[in-house]
Amino acid sequence: MTESGTQLWRITIPVVATAGEVEALADRIVETLCPDHEHDGPCPLPWALRITDGGSLSKAEQRRLREEIDSTNDPA
């Protein structure tokens, strides 16, 4: 934790979507984190975005993420 009380976090959002949907989602995330993308200097809220094609993950990791999605979206 820093003197200002901030600390490093990781937010993970696995999704099942088309490439176009992922691009649109990424654009919305960027807009949320940095609404003034033409500002001078670094963003007031430091951030990074990494998108990984699920096909590059191990079968076990793909299965774990799909199970996580299923449990999050369980209608019960």
C-alpha positions in Angstrom: 0.0 0.0 0.0 1.3 3.5 -0.8 1.2 6.6 1.4 -2.0 7.7 -0.3 -3.7 4.4 0.6 -3.7 3.1 -2.9 -2.6 -0.4 -3.8 -2.3 -2.6 -6.8 -5.4 -4.5 -7.8 -6.2 -7.0 -10.6 -9.7 -7.1 -12.0 -10.4 -10.2 -14.1 -13.4 -10.4 -16.4 -13.6 -13.6 -18.5 -16.2 -13.3 -21.3 -17.5 -15.5 -24.1 -17.9 -13.1 -27.0 -17.0 -12.4 -30.6 -13.8 -10.5 -31.4 -15.9 -7.4 -32.3 -17.8 -7.6 -29.0 -14.4 -7.9 -27.1 -13.1 -4.8 -29.0 -16.3 -2.8 -28.1 -16.0 -4.0 -24.4 -12.4 -3.0 -24.3 -13.2 0.5 -25.7 -15.8 0.9 -23.0 -13.4 -0.1 -20.3 -10.8 2.3 -21.6 -13.3 5.1 -21.7 -14.3 4.4 -18.1 -10.7 4.3 -16.8 -9.5 7.3 -18.9 -12.5 9.5 -20.0 -10.1 12.2 -21.3 -7.7 10.2 -23.5 -6.0 13.4 -24.7 -4.9 14.5 -21.2 -1.3 15.5 -20.6 0.9 13.1 -18.6 -0.1 9.8 -17.1 -3.6 8.9 -16.2 -4.7 10.0 -12.8 -5.7 6.4 -12.2 -2.8 4.2 -13.4 -4.0 1.2 -15.3 -3.2 -1.4 -18.0 -5.4 -3.6 -20.2 -4.5 -7.0 -21.5 -6.7 -9.1 -23.7 -5.9 -12.8 -24.1 -7.5 -15.0 -26.7 -8.9 -18.0 -24.8 -7.5 -20.4 -27.4 -4.0 -19.6 -26.1 -4.9 -20.8 -22.6 -4.5 -24.4 -21.5 -7.6 -26.6 -21.7 -7.8 -26.7 -17.9 -7.7 -22.8 -17.7 -10.4 -22.6 -20.4 -12.5 -25.0 -18.4 -12.0 -23.2 -15.1 -12.9 -19.8 -16.7 -16.1 -21.3 -18.3 -17.1 -22.8 -15.0 -16.5 -19.4 -13.3 -18.7 -17.7 -16.0 -21.4 -20.4 -15.6 -21.4 -20.0 -11.8 -21.6 -16.2 -12.0 -24.5 -16.4 -14.5 -26.4 -19.2 -12.7 -30.1 -18.2 -12.7 -30.7 -19.8 -9.3 
